Amino acid sequence: MTRKIFHTDKAPAAIGTYSQAVRAGDTIYISGQIPIDPASGAMIENDIDAEIRRCFENLKAIAEAAGAGLDRAVKFTVFLTDFAHFAKVNEVMATYIDKPYPARAAVGVAQLPKGARVEIECVLHVG
């Protein structure tokens, strides 16, 4: 199986040893996105709605760079440092994804890269 790597300047550059997205067969794996504004490189902070939206905007930009959209999502994984923000994730996610919704997991964590409060990754099927 061949792999294809995707990158876009419309999402933050990788901050480690990983790619923004990798396609293997009919599946695209998008790396976890934290609320970094790709234009400024600054972390969005102190507004959980804006932080979650920035994560989804980053995912959307990477999906589009890979020739797909978030409508092709089959699985999201959401990492939160505070589960009090879970309802806001649901609210924001519903503005990016239509029914029927993809599978999703939500995981409470002690820390995320760069002190982020939310990180979201997704898997797309593009067969």
N, C-alpha and C positions, 0 to 999 in steps of 0.2 A: 504494500500500500504506500502510495506517495503522500507526502505532507506538503501543504502550502502554507506559508506564513503571511500574515497580513499586518499592515501598519498604516496608521493615518496620523497626520498632524492635528486632526480635529479631536483627538483624544490625547490624554497625557502619555508621554513616553514611558516605557517600562522603567521602573526604579530598581530593577534587579535583573537576575538572569532568567528572563522569560520573555515571551512574545506577547503582543497585544491579543493576537488570535492565531489559532492553528486550525486548518481544515485537514481532516483525515477522512477520506471517503466522502460520505454524504453528511458529515457532521462537522460543525464549526464550534470550537471551544474558545470562548472569550474569557480572558483572564479577569480576575477580580478588579473592579474599578472602585477607587475611593474618590471623594469629592474634590478632585484637583481640576481647576479651570485650565484647559490646555492652552489658552491664549496667554494667560499671565503666569502660569505655573504655580499659582497660589492655591492653597487649600481653602475651600469654602468652610467657614466655621460659624458657630453661634446661631444657626438657623437650620434646624433639622429638615424642614421642607426643602430648602434650597440645596442642602447636602445630598438628600436622596435624589432629587431631580438631576443634580449634576452627575451622580452615578449613572442614572438611566440615560442621560444625554451622551455620556462617554460610551456606554454600551451600544447605544444606537449608532453613533458615529463609526464605531469599529465594525458593527454588523454591516453597515452600508459600504464600508471600504472592502468588505469581503463579498459584496454583491448580494446581500440579503437585507432583511429588516428584522426588527424585534417580533414581528408577526410570525416568524419562523422559529421562535423560541419553544423548546420542549422542556426546559428546566432552568430555573433560577435558584441560586443559593445566596441567601442574604445573611450577612454577618453583622451583628449589632453589639455594641458595648453596653447598651441599656434597652431592655425589652419594653420600656415605656414608650419607645418610638415605633413599636410594631404596627400599631394602628395607622400611623402616618405612612409607613411603607405600603400598607394595603391601599390607602387613599391615593398615593402618588402612582403606584404601580398600575392602578385601574385607568390612569390617564395615558399610559403608554401601551397597554396590552388589552385587547378585546377578548371577550368570551368566545369559545371556551378557553379558560386560562391554562397555561402550562403547569407542569409539576413545579413544586417549590419546596425548599427547606429553609428554615430560619434557625440560625445558630447564635447563641449568646457567647460572647468571647470577652476576655479580660482586656485585650489590647488589639489594635489594628495598626498597620503601617502609618507612620507620620502622625500618630495620634488621632486618626479619623474615628468617627463614631459609627460609621456605616461603610460596608464594602459589599458589592454585589457582583456576582459572576453569572454567566449564562452559557447554555448549550443550545445551538441552533441545528435544526435538521433541514437540509437543503436538497434532498434527493429528487 
